[in-house]
Amino acid sequence: MLLLAMFGSPRKDGNTDLMMESFLEGALSAADIELQKIYIRDLKISGCQACGYCDEHGVCVQQDDMQKVYPFFDTAERIVISSPIFFYGLSGQTKLLVDRSQAPYMRKYKRKAEGQAPFSPTDRKGFFLCAGATRGKRLFDCPVLTVRYFFYAIDVAYAGEVCFREIDEKGAIRRHPTGLEECKQAGAAFVSNEV
Ligand SMILES: Cc1cc2nc3c(=O)[nH]c(=O)nc-3n(C[C@H](O)[C@H](O)[C@H](O)COP(=O)(O)O)c2cc1C
Protein backbone atom coordinates (compact mmCIF):
# COMPACT_ATOMS: atom_id res chain seq x y z
CA MET A 1 0.00 0.00 0.00
CA LEU A 2 1.42 3.38 -1.00
CA LEU A 3 1.14 5.90 1.83
CA LEU A 4 1.82 9.52 0.91
CA ALA A 5 2.81 11.69 3.91
CA MET A 6 2.89 15.44 3.32
CA PHE A 7 4.52 17.52 6.04
CA GLY A 8 2.97 21.00 6.00
CA SER A 9 4.89 23.03 8.56
CA PRO A 10 7.72 25.37 7.60
CA ARG A 11 9.26 24.51 11.00
CA LYS A 12 11.51 21.46 10.69
CA ASP A 13 11.11 19.02 13.62
CA GLY A 14 8.24 21.12 14.97
CA ASN A 15 5.06 19.84 16.57
CA THR A 16 3.25 18.64 13.48
CA ASP A 17 6.44 17.00 12.14
CA LEU A 18 6.61 15.04 15.41
CA MET A 19 2.92 14.17 15.18
CA MET A 20 3.44 12.94 11.63
CA GLU A 21 6.46 10.82 12.58
CA SER A 22 4.45 9.14 15.34
CA PHE A 23 1.54 8.58 12.98
CA LEU A 24 3.89 6.98 10.44
CA GLU A 25 5.50 4.83 13.11
CA GLY A 26 2.04 3.45 13.91
CA ALA A 27 1.22 2.96 10.24
CA LEU A 28 4.48 1.15 9.46
CA SER A 29 3.98 -1.18 12.43
CA ALA A 30 0.49 -2.16 11.30
CA ALA A 31 0.71 -2.83 7.56
CA ASP A 32 2.99 -3.46 4.64
CA ILE A 33 3.58 0.12 3.55
CA GLU A 34 5.48 1.81 0.78
CA LEU A 35 6.08 5.24 2.26
CA GLN A 36 6.55 8.45 0.29
CA LYS A 37 7.35 11.52 2.38
CA ILE A 38 6.97 15.03 1.01
CA TYR A 39 8.22 18.04 2.96
CA ILE A 40 6.18 20.85 1.47
CA ARG A 41 8.62 23.42 2.91
CA ASP A 42 11.36 22.09 0.61
CA LEU A 43 9.30 22.51 -2.56
CA LYS A 44 8.90 25.54 -4.77
CA ILE A 45 5.15 25.71 -5.32
CA SER A 46 3.48 28.75 -6.85
CA GLY A 47 -0.09 29.76 -6.21
CA CYS A 48 -2.85 28.71 -8.56
CA GLN A 49 -3.13 31.39 -11.25
CA ALA A 50 -6.78 30.61 -12.04
CA CYS A 51 -5.75 30.62 -15.70
CA GLY A 52 -8.30 27.96 -16.66
CA TYR A 53 -5.76 25.76 -18.47
CA CYS A 54 -6.71 22.73 -16.34
CA ASP A 55 -10.42 23.20 -17.13
CA GLU A 56 -9.60 22.27 -20.68
CA HIS A 57 -6.55 20.02 -20.36
CA GLY A 58 -6.92 18.45 -16.89
CA VAL A 59 -3.31 19.25 -16.00
CA CYS A 60 -1.56 22.30 -14.55
CA VAL A 61 0.39 24.51 -16.92
CA GLN A 62 2.83 25.67 -14.22
CA GLN A 63 6.11 23.77 -14.35
CA ASP A 64 7.21 23.91 -10.72
CA ASP A 65 7.73 21.31 -7.97
CA MET A 66 4.03 20.54 -7.91
CA GLN A 67 4.69 18.42 -10.99
CA LYS A 68 6.66 16.03 -8.74
CA VAL A 69 3.70 15.76 -6.35
CA TYR A 70 0.84 15.20 -8.81
CA PRO A 71 1.77 11.58 -9.69
CA PHE A 72 1.39 10.56 -6.04
CA PHE A 73 -2.13 12.02 -5.95
CA ASP A 74 -2.98 9.47 -8.65
CA THR A 75 -1.40 6.42 -7.10
CA ALA A 76 -1.42 6.77 -3.28
CA GLU A 77 -3.95 4.58 -1.50
CA ARG A 78 -3.53 6.48 1.77
CA ILE A 79 -2.66 10.16 2.17
CA VAL A 80 -1.86 11.93 5.42
CA ILE A 81 -1.26 15.66 5.57
CA SER A 82 -0.08 17.70 8.56
CA SER A 83 -0.14 21.43 9.16
CA PRO A 84 0.12 23.89 12.03
CA ILE A 85 -2.68 26.42 12.48
CA PHE A 86 -1.67 29.71 10.91
CA PHE A 87 -4.30 32.44 11.37
CA TYR A 88 -7.03 29.85 11.91
CA GLY A 89 -6.18 28.06 8.70
CA LEU A 90 -3.54 25.83 7.13
CA SER A 91 0.04 27.05 6.79
CA GLY A 92 0.46 29.10 3.63
CA GLN A 93 2.80 26.48 2.16
CA THR A 94 0.17 23.77 2.61
CA LYS A 95 -2.61 25.94 1.22
CA LEU A 96 -0.64 26.59 -1.97
CA LEU A 97 -0.39 22.83 -2.52
CA VAL A 98 -4.10 22.38 -1.78
CA ASP A 99 -5.09 25.10 -4.25
CA ARG A 100 -3.04 23.40 -6.94
CA SER A 101 -5.22 20.30 -6.61
CA GLN A 102 -7.62 22.21 -8.84
CA ALA A 103 -5.92 20.51 -11.79
CA PRO A 104 -6.57 16.90 -10.73
CA TYR A 105 -10.04 18.02 -9.63
CA MET A 106 -10.76 19.23 -13.16
CA ARG A 107 -9.21 16.09 -14.63
CA LYS A 108 -11.49 13.96 -12.45
CA TYR A 109 -14.54 15.46 -14.15
CA LYS A 110 -13.02 15.22 -17.60
CA ARG A 111 -12.24 11.53 -17.10
CA LYS A 112 -15.64 10.77 -15.63
CA ALA A 113 -17.29 12.51 -18.58
CA GLU A 114 -15.21 10.30 -20.88
CA GLY A 115 -16.32 7.17 -18.96
CA GLN A 116 -12.86 6.55 -17.44
CA ALA A 117 -11.89 5.89 -13.83
CA PRO A 118 -10.45 9.17 -12.51
CA PHE A 119 -7.70 7.65 -10.34
CA SER A 120 -6.20 4.18 -10.43
CA PRO A 121 -6.62 2.79 -6.89
CA THR A 122 -10.11 2.75 -5.42
CA ASP A 123 -10.81 2.76 -1.65
CA ARG A 124 -8.49 5.73 -1.10
CA LYS A 125 -8.43 7.38 2.30
CA GLY A 126 -7.00 10.55 3.78
CA PHE A 127 -6.13 11.75 7.28
CA PHE A 128 -5.24 15.14 8.79
CA LEU A 129 -2.91 16.10 11.67
CA CYS A 130 -2.92 19.61 13.15
CA ALA A 131 -1.70 21.64 16.14
CA GLY A 132 -2.42 25.19 17.28
CA ALA A 133 -1.36 27.43 20.14
CA THR A 134 -4.69 28.67 21.44
CA ARG A 135 -7.81 27.06 22.86
CA GLY A 136 -10.56 28.42 20.63
CA LYS A 137 -13.53 26.10 20.30
CA ARG A 138 -13.52 26.52 16.52
CA LEU A 139 -9.74 26.49 16.12
CA PHE A 140 -9.72 23.57 13.67
CA ASP A 141 -12.95 24.28 11.76
CA CYS A 142 -11.33 26.04 8.82
CA PRO A 143 -8.37 23.71 8.13
CA VAL A 144 -10.51 20.59 8.60
CA LEU A 145 -12.99 21.88 6.01
CA THR A 146 -10.17 22.78 3.63
CA VAL A 147 -8.51 19.38 3.94
CA ARG A 148 -11.86 17.59 3.58
CA TYR A 149 -12.48 19.40 0.33
CA PHE A 150 -8.90 18.81 -0.85
CA PHE A 151 -9.39 15.07 -0.40
CA TYR A 152 -12.75 15.25 -2.14
CA ALA A 153 -11.06 16.96 -5.10
CA ILE A 154 -8.69 14.04 -5.59
CA ASP A 155 -11.26 11.33 -4.85
CA VAL A 156 -9.93 10.43 -1.42
CA ALA A 157 -12.40 9.68 1.41
CA TYR A 158 -11.82 11.77 4.54
CA ALA A 159 -11.07 9.31 7.34
CA GLY A 160 -10.54 11.74 10.23
CA GLU A 161 -8.15 14.00 12.05
CA VAL A 162 -6.08 14.32 15.22
CA CYS A 163 -5.77 17.95 16.36
CA PHE A 164 -4.27 19.44 19.51
CA ARG A 165 -4.92 22.84 21.09
CA GLU A 166 -2.48 24.78 23.30
CA ILE A 167 0.59 23.42 21.56
CA ASP A 168 2.93 26.25 20.66
CA GLU A 169 6.70 26.22 21.10
CA LYS A 170 8.79 23.77 19.14
CA GLY A 171 8.52 20.31 20.68
CA ALA A 172 5.62 21.20 23.02
CA ILE A 173 3.66 18.20 21.75
CA ARG A 174 6.17 15.93 23.53
CA ARG A 175 4.86 17.24 26.85
CA HIS A 176 1.23 16.44 26.01
CA PRO A 177 0.35 13.37 28.09
CA THR A 178 -1.17 11.39 25.20
CA GLY A 179 -0.41 13.46 22.08
CA LEU A 180 2.17 11.42 20.22
CA GLU A 181 0.69 8.10 21.34
CA GLU A 182 -2.70 9.18 19.94
CA CYS A 183 -1.01 9.96 16.62
CA LYS A 184 0.71 6.58 16.60
CA GLN A 185 -2.54 4.75 17.25
CA ALA A 186 -4.34 6.79 14.61
CA GLY A 187 -1.65 5.84 12.08
CA ALA A 188 -2.03 2.14 12.84
CA ALA A 189 -5.82 2.32 12.61
CA PHE A 190 -5.68 4.34 9.38
CA VAL A 191 -3.81 1.67 7.43
CA SER A 192 -5.72 -1.18 9.07
CA ASN A 193 -9.04 0.16 7.73
CA GLU A 194 -10.30 0.79 11.26
CA VAL A 195 -11.20 4.40 10.43
C1 LIG B 1 2.45 32.69 11.29
C2 LIG B 1 1.83 31.95 12.44
C3 LIG B 1 0.47 32.05 12.65
C4 LIG B 1 -0.13 31.34 13.68
N1 LIG B 1 -1.49 31.45 13.87
C5 LIG B 1 -2.10 30.78 14.88
C6 LIG B 1 -3.52 30.89 15.08
O1 LIG B 1 -4.23 31.58 14.38
N2 LIG B 1 -4.06 30.18 16.11
C7 LIG B 1 -3.31 29.39 16.93
O2 LIG B 1 -3.86 28.76 17.84
N3 LIG B 1 -1.96 29.24 16.74
C8 LIG B 1 -1.34 29.92 15.74
N4 LIG B 1 0.03 29.79 15.54
C9 LIG B 1 0.81 28.88 16.41
C10 LIG B 1 1.11 27.52 15.76
O3 LIG B 1 -0.05 26.93 15.23
C11 LIG B 1 1.73 26.58 16.80
O4 LIG B 1 2.95 27.12 17.26
C12 LIG B 1 1.98 25.17 16.29
O5 LIG B 1 2.28 24.31 17.38
C13 LIG B 1 3.14 25.13 15.30
O6 LIG B 1 3.30 23.82 14.79
P1 LIG B 1 4.68 23.38 14.06
O7 LIG B 1 5.73 23.34 15.13
O8 LIG B 1 4.39 22.08 13.45
O9 LIG B 1 4.95 24.43 13.03
C14 LIG B 1 0.66 30.52 14.54
C15 LIG B 1 2.04 30.44 14.32
C16 LIG B 1 2.64 31.15 13.30
C17 LIG B 1 4.12 31.06 13.09
The ligand as an SDF file (V2000), in Angstrom:
LIG
                    3D

 31 33  0  0  0  0  0  0  0  0999 V2000
    2.4480   32.6940   11.2890 C   0  0  0  0  0  0  0  0  0  0  0  0
    1.8300   31.9480   12.4420 C   0  0  0  0  0  0  0  0  0  0  0  0
    0.4670   32.0490   12.6500 C   0  0  0  0  0  0  0  0  0  0  0  0
   -0.1290   31.3430   13.6830 C   0  0  0  0  0  0  0  0  0  0  0  0
   -1.4890   31.4550   13.8660 N   0  0  0  0  0  0  0  0  0  0  0  0
   -2.0990   30.7760   14.8760 C   0  0  0  0  0  0  0  0  0  0  0  0
   -3.5180   30.8850   15.0830 C   0  0  0  0  0  0  0  0  0  0  0  0
   -4.2340   31.5810   14.3800 O   0  0  0  0  0  0  0  0  0  0  0  0
   -4.0610   30.1800   16.1050 N   0  0  0  0  0  0  0  0  0  0  0  0
   -3.3060   29.3920   16.9310 C   0  0  0  0  0  0  0  0  0  0  0  0
   -3.8640   28.7590   17.8390 O   0  0  0  0  0  0  0  0  0  0  0  0
   -1.9570   29.2430   16.7350 N   0  0  0  0  0  0  0  0  0  0  0  0
   -1.3390   29.9230   15.7400 C   0  0  0  0  0  0  0  0  0  0  0  0
    0.0270   29.7910   15.5410 N   0  0  0  0  0  0  0  0  0  0  0  0
    0.8070   28.8770   16.4060 C   0  0  0  0  0  0  0  0  0  0  0  0
    1.1140   27.5220   15.7580 C   0  0  0  0  0  0  0  0  0  0  0  0
   -0.0500   26.9270   15.2340 O   0  0  0  0  0  0  0  0  0  0  0  0
    1.7300   26.5790   16.7960 C   0  0  0  0  0  0  0  0  0  0  0  0
    2.9510   27.1190   17.2630 O   0  0  0  0  0  0  0  0  0  0  0  0
    1.9830   25.1750   16.2910 C   0  0  0  0  0  0  0  0  0  0  0  0
    2.2800   24.3080   17.3760 O   0  0  0  0  0  0  0  0  0  0  0  0
    3.1430   25.1340   15.2960 C   0  0  0  0  0  0  0  0  0  0  0  0
    3.3030   23.8160   14.7870 O   0  0  0  0  0  0  0  0  0  0  0  0
    4.6760   23.3840   14.0590 P   0  0  0  0  0  0  0  0  0  0  0  0
    5.7340   23.3390   15.1260 O   0  0  0  0  0  0  0  0  0  0  0  0
    4.3930   22.0820   13.4550 O   0  0  0  0  0  0  0  0  0  0  0  0
    4.9540   24.4280   13.0290 O   0  0  0  0  0  0  0  0  0  0  0  0
    0.6550   30.5190   14.5360 C   0  0  0  0  0  0  0  0  0  0  0  0
    2.0440   30.4450   14.3210 C   0  0  0  0  0  0  0  0  0  0  0  0
    2.6370   31.1520   13.3030 C   0  0  0  0  0  0  0  0  0  0  0  0
    4.1220   31.0580   13.0910 C   0  0  0  0  0  0  0  0  0  0  0  0
  1  2  1  0
  2  3  1  0
  2 30  2  0
  3  4  2  0
  4  5  1  0
  4 28  1  0
  5  6  2  0
  6  7  1  0
  6 13  1  0
  7  8  2  0
  7  9  1  0
  9 10  1  0
 10 11  2  0
 10 12  1  0
 12 13  2  0
 13 14  1  0
 14 15  1  0
 14 28  1  0
 15 16  1  0
 16 17  1  0
 16 18  1  0
 18 19  1  0
 18 20  1  0
 20 21  1  0
 20 22  1  0
 22 23  1  0
 23 24  1  0
 24 25  2  0
 24 26  1  0
 24 27  1  0
 28 29  2  0
 29 30  1  0
 30 31  1  0
M  END
$$$$
